[in-house]
């Protein structure tokens, strides 16, 4: 079955510990509803650098990527429907859904 990356972007973090706890409870409930389709629950990001031919540059708080998850779905649209109910969207962010390619590396 095809795998898709959910690339979480541009969210504003909760402003209080209580809001953070509520967000995590909503996240756990959402991810539980995905069941076996959720292959990799996620990896939130904190620090970021950008590597280019000119070297490595550190990002401050402006890094727009918040994390990733991996799901299995029949189509990109099906994966998008899974993402559309994610609590990340309640933090003002969005989710890019990208299909992974099977290729020999």
LINWO-V589525 format. One record per run of one state. SS is the DSSP state (@ for helix, = for strand, . for the rest). FROM is the first residue (numbers start at 1). LEN is the number of residues. If there is no record, write none. Layout:
SS_FROM_LEN, SS_FROM_LEN
//
This chain:
._1_2, =_3_7, ._10_7, @_17_21, =_38_7, ._45_4, =_49_4, ._53_2, =_55_4, ._59_6, =_65_8, ._73_3, @_76_8, ._84_3, @_87_5, ._92_2, =_94_6, ._100_6
//
